[in-house]
Amino acid sequence: MIKSVNTCLNCESLENALKCSKHNLSVQIDNVCDDHSMKKAFSKMSDCLSCLNFKKTNCPHPESAKDGMLCFSWTSY
């Protein structure tokens, strides 16, 4: 059976360049900790088109943002 795990990749403390804002350190995508706070809205459907920042001035990657793209700055509505 395939299961989702609570890694740093789906934690709301993850920032650009795989930086944990809670612990102020760089992480790997398969790291996990006891303070993990899961991004409940993060899924395989989470791409630029479903991002709150899409085509707005606060999008960190306006030149590459498009349908099907996902970055670590994705924000739910």
C-alpha positions in Angstrom: 0.0 0.0 0.0 1.3 3.5 -0.8 1.0 6.1 1.9 1.8 9.8 2.3 4.3 10.6 4.9 4.9 13.8 6.8 8.2 14.9 5.4 9.6 18.4 5.2 8.3 18.6 1.7 4.7 18.9 2.8 5.3 20.9 6.0 4.0 24.5 6.2 7.4 25.6 7.7 9.2 24.8 4.5 10.4 27.9 2.6 12.4 28.6 -0.6 15.6 26.6 -1.1 14.5 23.9 1.3 14.8 26.1 4.4 12.8 25.3 7.6 11.5 28.6 9.0 10.7 27.0 12.4 14.2 25.5 13.0 16.1 28.0 10.8 18.1 25.3 9.0 18.4 23.7 5.6 16.5 20.4 5.2 16.3 17.5 2.7 13.0 16.5 1.1 12.9 13.2 3.0 13.6 14.8 6.5 10.9 14.8 9.1 10.7 16.1 12.7 8.4 16.1 15.7 7.3 19.7 15.0 6.0 18.9 11.5 2.9 20.8 10.5 1.4 19.4 7.3 0.2 21.6 4.5 -3.4 20.2 4.4 -4.1 21.7 1.0 -0.8 20.4 -0.7 -1.6 17.7 -3.2 -0.7 16.5 -6.7 -3.2 19.2 -7.9 -1.1 21.9 -6.2 0.4 23.8 -9.1 0.7 27.4 -10.2 -2.9 27.6 -11.4 -4.1 26.8 -7.9 -1.6 29.0 -6.1 -2.8 32.2 -4.3 0.3 34.0 -5.7 -0.2 33.1 -9.4 0.2 36.2 -11.6 0.5 38.5 -8.6 3.4 40.7 -7.6 4.3 38.4 -4.6 4.9 35.4 -6.9 8.6 34.6 -6.4 9.0 33.1 -9.9 6.7 35.0 -12.3 8.7 34.1 -15.4 8.4 30.3 -14.9 5.0 30.1 -13.2 2.6 28.2 -15.4 0.1 25.3 -15.5 1.7 22.1 -14.1 4.5 23.9 -12.3 4.9 23.5 -8.5 7.4 25.3 -6.3 8.2 25.5 -2.6 6.4 28.9 -2.4 3.0 27.4 -3.4 0.2 28.9 -1.2 -3.4 27.7 -1.0 -6.4 30.0 -1.3 
